Amino acid sequence: MARNIVVTGGATGIGKAIARVFAAEGDTVVITGRRAEPLHATAAELGVTAEVCDATDPAQIEKLVDRLPGQIDVLVNNAGGNTDFDSEAPTDLRALAAAWRTNLDANLLSAVLMTTALRDRLTGAVVHIGSIAADKGAGAYGAAKAGLASWNIQLSAELGPRGVTANVVAPGYISDTEFFRDKLTEERRASLIAATHTRRPGVPEDIAAAVHYLASPAARQVTGQVLAVNGGERTTR
Ligand code: NDP
């Protein structure tokens, strides 16, 4: 039976691959994001619905949930990104606070707000996209993703009695998304690949497959977990 799926950040990269998997099964998929143009292009390509919504903005989320189906079978909190990629942490406290807030909002608060807004309408699974950065020590971004995994344990305990699972998929290096585009030297890219046991970068479809499993009835006893999809990359710094 067709399910109702919401994928935040679904216009590009990993979110788009996730939306594609569910759409291919005939599910009703809504993708969200801040930029209208890529969102509508992806929606047209995949045959899904686009909703412009900043997942860090409570007012926009309140408007969004009014437009969503009454029952949400699967929520995928994929929206996020690293706004301080490889930059030195600012020493000016105001700049530091702004940088941390941006990362915490995008990667942690967004999932808390979206899940809370839809909590009473969830029937199947919540899957958050975390990161290997949570275990590496990676500034505000890594701390936000670690916080996501921590908060998910509480969420899992709250939703479990209702038959709703809550899990994190934690990717390692995923090539070909906007996340790393034009930000890696060839040397850095090679070292990220060398750090895996598989000697290959992940692709968005690797993450989509993990999300699809966690959202399936086969995974109904799997909850409160972090599923690493990182080619065996070691997580030490
Ligand atoms: P992308 O930049 O392609 O995807 C991020 C998506 O999130 C974009 O579509 C963006 O759209 C959306 N987004 C960002 N902020 C918000 C917001 N506040 N509200 C709504 N949508 C938002 O990169 P990826 O596909 O690689 O990243 C997807 C997820 O995977 C992220 O959470 C990232 O942290 C995580 N990840 C990625 C890894 C990688 O190697 N690529 C590794 C580990 C984790 P818009 O800007 O229009 O809002």
Boltz pocket constraint, residues with backbone or C-beta under 6 A from the ligand:
constraints:
  - pocket:
      binder: B
      contacts: [[A, 8], [A, 9], [A, 10], [A, 11], [A, 12], [A, 13], [A, 14], [A, 15], [A, 32], [A, 33], [A, 34], [A, 35], [A, 36], [A, 53], [A, 54], [A, 55], [A, 56], [A, 77], [A, 78], [A, 79], [A, 80], [A, 81], [A, 82], [A, 106], [A, 107], [A, 110], [A, 129], [A, 130], [A, 131], [A, 132], [A, 170], [A, 171], [A, 172], [A, 173], [A, 174], [A, 175], [A, 177], [A, 178], [A, 179], [A, 180]]
      max_distance: 6.0
